[in-house]
Structures are given as structure tokens and as C-alpha cells.
Amino acid sequence: MKTRPLHSSSRRGIALIIVMVVIFALSVLVAAFAYSMSVEMRLAQITDYDVELEWMGRSGVELARFALVNKCSEQRDIDSLNQFWAGGNAPCSNSSPQLEAYGHGDGYAFKDFPLGNGKISVKIIDMERKFNINFLADPRMPQLEILQKALEQCGVTDPSQSSKVIDSILDWRSPAGGAATHVNGAKNEYYNRMIPPYNCKQGPIEDLSELLLIQGVTPEMYWGPNSTNHPPAAYQQQQGFNHTPHSTKSRFQNEASDVPNPVGMVELFSPFGAKLNINTADAKTLALLPGINADTAQRIVEQRAGPDGRDGTEDDAPFHNVQELNSGLPGGVPMGVPPGGVRGMPPPGAMGGIPGAPQMGVAAGGLAAFCDVRSYVFEVHVEAEINGVKRNFVGVVSRAGQGGSQLRCIRFHWEE
């Protein structure tokens, strides 16, 4: 009997292994090519959607304007968190019943609203739930008192450091050729030494993240408890920064511990808006008002939230005028003209509806200079989606016309 040589079988085994390796390599190449083509097709598809997504975003802003204008008559003179535009469910919050056919809530005016080949979700946030930083950046009192209280909430307890921040904000806003540099402030001479160098704005703050460019303002102050792992804000990126100029933690920012500041400036301030809306502001912001402390601010929130203690629900009791903080509420005193007094002020010795609220004198009367029950500037966030491709857009709309009956879009951009 003949036997086959051993080396012949070995060659066939090696050849089989080579063939399998080649097949595997070809499979990998084919898979890589298929994946690359899939990615290219997806990118091409996304590019095709760009124009349509942008117009869906703009349509979302228009839908927000429609919701804001078409409020029912009973709530037309106030803006509160239980109204339709804010995602609330007040029985009467809009005069267009067809709007109720679309999902909303959880802060959304519209959720998964069908539009064109896709859908949009719209969230409307009023800017008057925060203080306008441009209004507070005023050398007069009590604006500076409010700004000082805000810095204390943000962890700035050293008077010399708060003075540096306040003076620097004032200088940042001072128009070119205006007032000289404040004692502890800074202008071009200071900012030109930064890396990269830049000039003092010398004009109104248009983007809140401008504060991160101002002398003395650190990320810890600006972001508060969310101060870590923040990339440069959009405004910084536009100016060519890859880091925040004042990113080193200063000695007044909780240096003794790793505990972040309880509140950030981003939670208290806005670059837009008019007076603070007491129907939408949170307790931390209300506590900045002259004559109002943290306890009284919490009582204001509890009063407007109604029995269930939650803003945005059917039992909310929003304020219809600022004077209701100290009169006209259950347990309070109706407004009137006391003998020898002034219209709009409660009689001497009267108890107000909000325990702790200023009852009379300059503090009570002065609240109207800082508060309102309406909002005039709104930030609209729109998420547009087509076949799983999403884009986020932000628009800013402002009331105009007599009584604020008209709204116009003053800013629109794509949010990365």
C-alpha cells in the first residue's frame, strides 16, 4: 500500500489558511467600504435636510409667537408658569382650542408637533424670570445693592473682591469715551494683557457669557454648582478663546473646600428683559429684591403655586399686580387711599398677604420699580427632527406695540 508524503498534506493546510486569511481581509475591506458608504450617504442625507430643518426651526419660533399672542382674555395682562406657552395646564391659558390637540407640558409649549416631513418640540422661556444684568449694572442704588446680594449668593463674600467684580462690570458696560475707569475696575489696559488679548466691550452685555471675560469673574462664579467640565461658551469661541481668561479659582471662591458655589450667575441674570416677573422667577432670584429675604421669597413662590405647591398646575394663583405682595391677598388689606396717604399703598399698620413682604414706605413702593407680573422677552428653543436627524435652534422674541400685543423675532441661531 502506498502512503502520501507528509509534506503534501502540510502544504494543503497552509494553502487553506492563506485562503481563509485572504477571505477575512477581503470581508473586512468590504465591511469598511460599506460602512464608509453608509456614513457618506447619511452625511449627504443630513446635508439635504439642513435647509428644511432650519425652516422647521423658524416655524417653531413663529408657533411660539402665535401661542404667546393668543392668550385668553382673563390672563392677557399677566404671564405665569401655568399658562400654555410655559407648558402649564391652566383651564384658561389660550384662546385657540386647536392648540390643545398637541402634546405639551414638562415645560414644553408644543411636544412632537407634526410639521412637514418631521416634527418639532418647542420650549418657551421668559427672560424676566431673571434679572437683566444691564439694568443692574448701574452705579446708582439700589441696583448695586441687588448686584451685591447676587454676588453673595454666588459665593463672593470678600467685600474687596465683590467691589472688583462690580466695578469691572460697570466698566465693561460704560460706553466708549464715557466715565473713567472705576477704582477697582478694568478697561483696555488690563484686557490687552490677556492671552489672547481683547478690548473692553464698552457697551451693553448682549450675551451673558460675556461675564466670563470680565475681570474677577471666574467659571465657579458664573456656572455655580455646574462649574466643572464646561467648554468655552459660544461667545468665547466666536472671539477665538479656547479657555476662559479668568479660569483660575480665586481665593474667595470656596478655596478651603471642593464644594461648588450654591448658585451661579447664569441662574440669576439674563442679558435681556425688563422688570423681574414675580410669577415666573424662582426663590433665589426673588430673594435679591430690596426688602425681600430668602424666607419671604419662598413664601411668594408658595403663594403663587397654590395648594399643591407646584408651579405650572391648575391650582396656581399667579399675582395680577405687584401690590398683591403686601395687600389684597387673603389676610391682606384691599388697596385704597388711606387718609393722608398715597393711592396704591396699604393703610398704616396693615398686614400684608405675604408675611415678611415690605408693608409700606420706600421699600414697598420701590418694589414696583423692579417687579412686574408680565414678561416681554422670550427665548424659544426648538428641536426639529426628520427621520432621526435633529437640529436645535434658539430664537429670541420681544413684545412690541401698544400693550405688548405684537411679538417680533430679534435673534435666531442654530445651537450646537
VENTAZI-V341362 format. One record per residue. N is the residue number from 1. RES is the residue in one small letter. PHI is phi in whole degrees, 0 to 359 (NA if undefined). NEAR is the number of other C-alpha atoms within 8 Angstrom. Layout:
# VENTAZI-V341362
n = {N N}
res = {RES RES}
phi = {PHI PHI}
near = {NEAR NEAR}
This chain:
# VENTAZI-V341362
n = {1 2 3 4 5 6 7 8 9 10 11 12 13 14 15 16 17 18 19 20 21 22 23 24 25 26 27 28 29 30 31 32 33 34 35 36 37 38 39 40 41 42 43 44 45 46 47 48 49 50 51 52 53 54 55 56 57 58 59 60 61 62 63 64 65 66 67 68 69 70 71 72 73 74 75 76 77 78 79 80 81 82 83 84 85 86 87 88 89 90 91 92 93 94 95 96 97 98 99 100 101 102 103 104 105 106 107 108 109 110 111 112 113 114 115 116 117 118 119 120 121 122 123 124 125 126 127 128 129 130 131 132 133 134 135 136 137 138 139 140 141 142 143 144 145 146 147 148 149 150 151 152 153 154 155 156 157 158 159 160 161 162 163 164 165 166 167 168 169 170 171 172 173 174 175 176 177 178 179 180 181 182 183 184 185 186 187 188 189 190 191 192 193 194 195 196 197 198 199 200 201 202 203 204 205 206 207 208 209 210 211 212 213 214 215 216 217 218 219 220 221 222 223 224 225 226 227 228 229 230 231 232 233 234 235 236 237 238 239 240 241 242 243 244 245 246 247 248 249 250 251 252 253 254 255 256 257 258 259 260 261 262 263 264 265 266 267 268 269 270 271 272 273 274 275 276 277 278 279 280 281 282 283 284 285 286 287 288 289 290 291 292 293 294 295 296 297 298 299 300 301 302 303 304 305 306 307 308 309 310 311 312 313 314 315 316 317 318 319 320 321 322 323 324 325 326 327 328 329 330 331 332 333 334 335 336 337 338 339 340 341 342 343 344 345 346 347 348 349 350 351 352 353 354 355 356 357 358 359 360 361 362 363 364 365 366 367 368 369 370 371 372 373 374 375 376 377 378 379 380 381 382 383 384 385 386 387 388 389 390 391 392 393 394 395 396 397 398 399 400 401 402 403 404 405 406 407 408 409 410 411 412 413 414 415 416}
res = {m k t r p l h s s s r r g i a l i i v m v v i f a l s v l v a a f a y s m s v e m r l a q i t d y d v e l e w m g r s g v e l a r f a l v n k c s e q r d i d s l n q f w a g g n a p c s n s s p q l e a y g h g d g y a f k d f p l g n g k i s v k i i d m e r k f n i n f l a d p r m p q l e i l q k a l e q c g v t d p s q s s k v i d s i l d w r s p a g g a a t h v n g a k n e y y n r m i p p y n c k q g p i e d l s e l l l i q g v t p e m y w g p n s t n h p p a a y q q q q g f n h t p h s t k s r f q n e a s d v p n p v g m v e l f s p f g a k l n i n t a d a k t l a l l p g i n a d t a q r i v e q r a g p d g r d g t e d d a p f h n v q e l n s g l p g g v p m g v p p g g v r g m p p p g a m g g i p g a p q m g v a a g g l a a f c d v r s y v f e v h v e a e i n g v k r n f v g v v s r a g q g g s q l r c i r f h w e e}
phi = {NA 271 243 280 297 296 292 293 295 296 296 296 295 295 298 297 296 298 300 295 296 297 298 298 297 295 298 298 297 296 297 297 295 296 296 299 295 297 296 298 295 294 296 296 296 298 299 297 279 308 296 295 296 297 290 294 297 294 294 298 295 295 296 296 300 298 294 288 283 269 272 292 300 295 240 289 264 223 232 217 284 266 276 302 300 268 85 277 229 297 305 237 224 209 260 239 303 295 294 292 289 254 298 205 120 54 89 264 286 221 237 54 286 293 207 58 268 212 208 228 237 237 240 245 236 281 282 279 282 232 281 288 299 291 288 283 282 223 293 275 265 265 305 293 296 295 297 297 297 295 296 297 297 274 93 269 256 278 303 293 285 295 296 296 295 297 298 289 295 299 292 298 271 298 296 303 79 275 298 292 302 293 308 252 271 204 229 306 303 284 289 291 268 287 241 286 289 206 259 295 301 53 187 301 283 258 229 302 292 303 302 292 267 272 309 91 272 250 303 298 289 286 270 66 295 253 280 268 59 262 289 305 293 305 296 295 297 295 272 90 269 252 203 281 306 250 277 284 295 273 291 262 258 48 296 286 213 265 286 290 298 293 224 250 301 296 275 249 241 218 276 240 104 248 283 293 273 288 271 235 292 274 297 297 283 299 292 278 296 301 80 246 253 298 295 294 299 293 294 298 297 295 298 285 283 79 302 279 73 239 291 91 246 297 269 301 232 297 284 258 199 295 297 294 296 231 193 85 267 307 93 261 233 302 291 188 243 293 306 72 257 238 301 94 244 291 299 305 83 290 267 275 284 253 305 98 288 303 265 195 82 297 299 289 296 287 301 296 284 241 239 204 246 237 238 237 231 230 260 250 255 237 255 256 218 226 50 85 271 241 221 249 235 230 236 238 243 230 290 214 81 296 71 67 280 249 233 236 278 251 199 208 206 273 263 283}
near = {2 3 4 5 6 6 6 8 8 8 8 8 8 8 8 8 8 8 8 8 8 8 8 8 8 8 8 8 8 8 8 8 8 8 8 8 8 8 8 8 8 8 8 8 8 9 8 8 10 8 8 8 13 11 8 12 14 9 8 12 14 8 8 13 11 8 12 8 9 9 12 10 7 6 10 8 9 10 13 12 11 15 15 12 12 16 17 16 12 13 5 9 12 11 9 8 7 5 6 7 6 9 9 10 12 6 10 14 17 14 12 9 10 7 8 6 5 10 12 17 14 15 14 14 8 11 13 18 12 13 14 14 11 11 8 11 13 10 7 6 7 7 12 13 9 12 11 10 9 11 12 9 10 14 13 13 9 7 7 6 11 12 9 12 14 13 13 16 12 13 14 13 13 11 8 6 4 6 6 4 9 10 5 10 15 15 12 9 7 8 12 9 8 9 5 7 8 8 8 10 7 10 9 8 10 7 7 10 10 11 9 12 10 11 10 9 12 12 12 14 16 14 13 16 10 8 12 4 4 7 6 11 8 7 10 14 10 7 6 7 11 8 8 11 9 12 8 5 9 7 6 10 11 11 9 4 5 6 5 10 13 9 12 15 13 10 8 11 11 13 11 11 12 9 12 13 15 12 13 11 12 8 11 9 12 12 11 11 11 9 8 13 9 10 7 13 13 9 10 11 11 9 9 12 16 12 6 6 7 8 10 15 11 9 9 14 8 8 12 8 7 12 10 11 12 16 14 13 13 5 8 12 12 8 10 9 12 11 4 5 8 7 8 8 13 15 9 6 4 9 10 15 14 12 7 7 12 10 11 10 7 6 11 13 10 8 11 10 7 9 11 12 16 10 15 12 14 12 12 14 12 14 12 15 12 11 5 5 8 9 11 12 14 13 13 12 14 11 11 10 7 6 5 9 9 9 11 9 10 8 8 10 7 9 7 3}
